[in-house]
Amino acid sequence: QETRHWDAPSGTTLAGRVKEGSMDYRYFPEPDIPPLAIPREWVEEIRRGMSELPQQARERLHAAGLSGYDAWVLVDDRERLAYYEAVVAAGAPAKPAANWVNGDLAALLKNASLTFGSCPLPSEHLAELIGLLETNKINTKAAKQVLVAAYDGGGAPSAIVEQRGLGQISDTGAVRAMVEKVIAENPDEVSAYRNGKQAILKFFVGQVMKASRGKADPRLVNELARELLDGDKGA
């Protein structure tokens, strides 16, 4: 005998407006409507045909490894959620897919006043881009360039990478040679590093990235620079 409000975050109802009894609602029997007996099977059939509820979708996404924030952002926009799920279905890992959909791609669409329902970038192309990044075939900087090019109709990400020479150098031997060259050319910085100025490691990484025009795998550059600088301390 009261109106209650649903509070989604807490999953509870709160008292709203209270009424004294049925007379306040002007209840009276309807002579033209007989009593209805609804079969339980019909109820279950309707239940099975219902679409996924928002809370169910958020719980499913959270179980897949997404943060509460990512899940809320995706579920809040049905077209965005559908696009995201198409990217995952095309082979992209859940978390990286959410990062790109909610981040860089959402920004491109916003700038163009478009929605995910009219996104010019095919979901399989975003999945391919994420795959190139996850397998270290391109780095994050290159991935952002490829995203814009693919969004603008440049074709498949792998073709863009090849056409523009954006592939990442991940060959250990090639990267080691570049690191060794930078170390040999900067003896003063080497001495400073070996005397305790560990922050100078960033200088060596930066020089290698500059020499490789941003194509070297930053993780590998960092690893090899530290290994080579630490390995010869006693020399």
PLY file of the C-alpha trace (Angstrom):
ply
format ascii 1.0
element vertex 235
property float x
property float y
property float z
element edge 234
property int vertex1
property int vertex2
end_header
0.00 0.00 0.00
2.78 2.39 -0.87
4.78 3.57 -3.84
8.41 2.41 -3.65
11.43 3.57 -5.65
14.10 1.23 -7.04
17.70 2.07 -6.10
19.91 0.27 -8.64
23.33 0.71 -6.94
22.17 -0.88 -3.68
19.68 -3.26 -5.23
16.96 -2.22 -2.80
13.63 -0.40 -2.83
12.91 2.73 -0.82
9.56 3.93 0.51
8.03 6.72 -1.49
4.33 7.56 -1.19
2.09 5.77 1.32
-1.68 5.23 0.89
-4.13 4.03 3.48
-5.99 1.34 1.56
-7.63 0.15 -1.62
-10.23 2.89 -1.55
-7.47 5.43 -2.15
-6.78 3.70 -5.46
-10.49 3.49 -6.35
-10.31 -0.29 -6.74
-13.47 -2.03 -7.90
-14.18 -5.31 -9.70
-14.14 -5.26 -13.50
-17.13 -7.25 -14.66
-15.92 -7.71 -18.22
-12.55 -9.27 -17.33
-12.71 -12.83 -16.01
-10.01 -14.23 -13.69
-6.82 -15.10 -15.61
-4.87 -18.29 -15.04
-1.43 -17.81 -16.62
0.41 -21.12 -17.22
3.88 -21.27 -15.61
5.29 -22.62 -18.86
4.24 -19.45 -20.64
5.93 -17.32 -17.99
9.18 -19.27 -18.41
8.94 -19.01 -22.19
8.68 -15.23 -21.91
11.55 -15.17 -19.43
13.79 -17.12 -21.83
12.96 -14.70 -24.62
13.88 -11.61 -22.63
17.05 -9.74 -23.54
19.93 -9.51 -21.08
19.31 -7.00 -18.30
21.92 -4.25 -17.67
23.03 -5.66 -14.33
23.47 -9.11 -15.86
25.56 -7.62 -18.66
27.76 -5.73 -16.19
28.31 -8.86 -14.13
29.22 -10.84 -17.25
31.71 -8.22 -18.40
33.23 -7.95 -14.93
33.68 -11.73 -14.87
35.49 -11.44 -18.22
38.11 -9.20 -16.58
36.77 -5.70 -17.13
36.76 -3.05 -14.43
33.50 -1.82 -12.99
33.99 1.46 -14.85
34.52 -0.20 -18.23
31.46 -2.39 -17.71
29.27 0.58 -16.79
30.43 2.62 -19.80
29.81 -0.24 -22.22
26.41 -1.25 -20.84
25.24 2.37 -20.71
25.31 2.48 -24.54
23.72 -0.48 -26.30
25.42 0.30 -29.62
28.81 0.59 -27.94
28.28 -2.73 -26.16
27.29 -4.43 -29.40
30.39 -3.05 -31.15
32.65 -4.11 -28.29
31.25 -7.64 -28.30
31.78 -7.84 -32.07
35.45 -6.87 -31.56
35.87 -9.58 -28.91
34.07 -12.10 -31.12
36.60 -11.27 -33.85
39.42 -12.41 -31.56
40.47 -9.43 -29.46
41.13 -9.94 -25.71
38.43 -8.45 -23.49
40.43 -5.81 -21.62
42.40 -4.36 -24.58
39.18 -4.29 -26.61
37.45 -2.27 -23.88
40.42 0.10 -23.66
40.36 0.89 -27.37
36.57 1.03 -27.69
36.10 3.27 -24.64
39.24 5.30 -25.33
40.70 6.21 -28.72
37.82 5.00 -30.88
35.19 6.69 -28.72
37.17 9.94 -29.01
37.27 9.70 -32.81
33.52 9.13 -32.97
32.81 11.99 -30.57
34.90 14.39 -32.64
32.92 13.39 -35.73
29.57 13.53 -33.88
28.98 9.86 -34.70
27.72 6.93 -32.63
28.99 3.38 -32.48
25.99 2.38 -34.56
27.44 4.38 -37.47
31.13 3.71 -36.76
33.08 3.65 -40.05
35.71 1.28 -38.64
34.70 -2.37 -39.00
34.88 -4.24 -35.70
37.12 -6.90 -37.25
39.64 -4.20 -38.21
39.89 -3.00 -34.61
40.33 -6.61 -33.51
43.13 -7.00 -36.07
44.81 -3.81 -34.83
44.68 -5.05 -31.24
46.14 -8.37 -32.37
49.10 -6.60 -34.03
49.75 -4.68 -30.83
49.36 -7.69 -28.54
51.85 -9.74 -30.61
54.40 -6.88 -30.57
54.25 -6.40 -34.35
53.60 -2.70 -33.75
54.00 -0.46 -30.71
51.39 1.74 -29.08
52.46 4.88 -30.94
52.16 3.13 -34.29
48.87 1.54 -33.26
47.31 4.96 -32.71
48.42 6.04 -36.19
47.03 2.87 -37.72
43.72 3.35 -35.91
43.23 6.81 -37.42
44.19 5.60 -40.89
41.88 2.58 -40.72
39.07 4.73 -39.31
39.47 7.10 -42.27
39.03 4.23 -44.72
42.64 3.26 -45.20
41.87 -0.46 -45.22
42.99 -3.32 -43.04
45.47 -2.49 -40.25
48.05 -5.05 -41.42
48.06 -3.47 -44.90
48.46 0.01 -43.43
51.40 -1.16 -41.30
53.11 -2.60 -44.35
52.41 0.38 -46.60
53.66 2.92 -44.07
56.53 0.90 -42.65
55.15 1.01 -39.12
56.16 -2.52 -38.16
57.97 -2.84 -34.83
61.53 -4.10 -34.69
61.36 -6.99 -32.24
64.36 -8.99 -33.40
66.66 -9.29 -30.39
69.83 -9.23 -32.46
68.87 -6.09 -34.35
67.78 -4.23 -31.23
70.90 -5.33 -29.32
73.10 -3.88 -32.11
71.33 -0.53 -31.83
71.66 -0.48 -28.03
75.37 -1.37 -28.24
75.94 1.46 -30.73
74.23 4.04 -28.50
76.21 2.84 -25.48
79.49 3.07 -27.41
78.67 6.61 -28.56
77.86 7.94 -25.07
80.70 7.02 -22.65
79.97 9.89 -20.24
76.36 8.76 -19.76
77.55 5.17 -19.35
79.92 6.26 -16.60
77.18 8.24 -14.87
74.80 5.29 -14.99
77.40 2.92 -13.55
78.13 5.42 -10.79
74.57 5.18 -9.57
72.48 7.50 -11.74
69.96 4.85 -12.74
67.56 7.40 -14.25
69.97 7.84 -17.17
68.68 4.51 -18.47
65.82 6.51 -19.98
68.38 8.48 -22.00
69.69 5.30 -23.65
66.20 4.03 -24.36
65.27 7.38 -25.87
68.34 7.44 -28.11
67.65 3.94 -29.41
64.02 4.80 -30.09
65.16 7.92 -31.93
67.67 5.96 -34.00
65.03 3.38 -34.90
62.49 6.11 -35.71
60.22 4.78 -33.00
60.09 1.27 -34.48
62.10 -0.63 -31.86
60.19 -2.56 -29.23
60.47 -0.25 -26.17
60.19 -3.15 -23.73
63.04 -5.00 -25.45
65.14 -1.83 -25.70
64.73 -1.20 -21.99
65.58 -4.79 -21.12
68.69 -4.95 -23.32
69.96 -1.51 -22.29
69.78 -2.47 -18.62
71.39 -5.85 -19.32
74.32 -4.38 -21.28
74.93 -1.49 -18.90
74.79 -3.68 -15.81
76.69 -6.55 -17.37
79.92 -4.64 -17.92
80.10 -2.75 -14.64
83.28 -4.46 -13.68
85.00 -3.87 -17.01
0 1
1 2
2 3
3 4
4 5
5 6
6 7
7 8
8 9
9 10
10 11
11 12
12 13
13 14
14 15
15 16
16 17
17 18
18 19
19 20
20 21
21 22
22 23
23 24
24 25
25 26
26 27
27 28
28 29
29 30
30 31
31 32
32 33
33 34
34 35
35 36
36 37
37 38
38 39
39 40
40 41
41 42
42 43
43 44
44 45
45 46
46 47
47 48
48 49
49 50
50 51
51 52
52 53
53 54
54 55
55 56
56 57
57 58
58 59
59 60
60 61
61 62
62 63
63 64
64 65
65 66
66 67
67 68
68 69
69 70
70 71
71 72
72 73
73 74
74 75
75 76
76 77
77 78
78 79
79 80
80 81
81 82
82 83
83 84
84 85
85 86
86 87
87 88
88 89
89 90
90 91
91 92
92 93
93 94
94 95
95 96
96 97
97 98
98 99
99 100
100 101
101 102
102 103
103 104
104 105
105 106
106 107
107 108
108 109
109 110
110 111
111 112
112 113
113 114
114 115
115 116
116 117
117 118
118 119
119 120
120 121
121 122
122 123
123 124
124 125
125 126
126 127
127 128
128 129
129 130
130 131
131 132
132 133
133 134
134 135
135 136
136 137
137 138
138 139
139 140
140 141
141 142
142 143
143 144
144 145
145 146
146 147
147 148
148 149
149 150
150 151
151 152
152 153
153 154
154 155
155 156
156 157
157 158
158 159
159 160
160 161
161 162
162 163
163 164
164 165
165 166
166 167
167 168
168 169
169 170
170 171
171 172
172 173
173 174
174 175
175 176
176 177
177 178
178 179
179 180
180 181
181 182
182 183
183 184
184 185
185 186
186 187
187 188
188 189
189 190
190 191
191 192
192 193
193 194
194 195
195 196
196 197
197 198
198 199
199 200
200 201
201 202
202 203
203 204
204 205
205 206
206 207
207 208
208 209
209 210
210 211
211 212
212 213
213 214
214 215
215 216
216 217
217 218
218 219
219 220
220 221
221 222
222 223
223 224
224 225
225 226
226 227
227 228
228 229
229 230
230 231
231 232
232 233
233 234
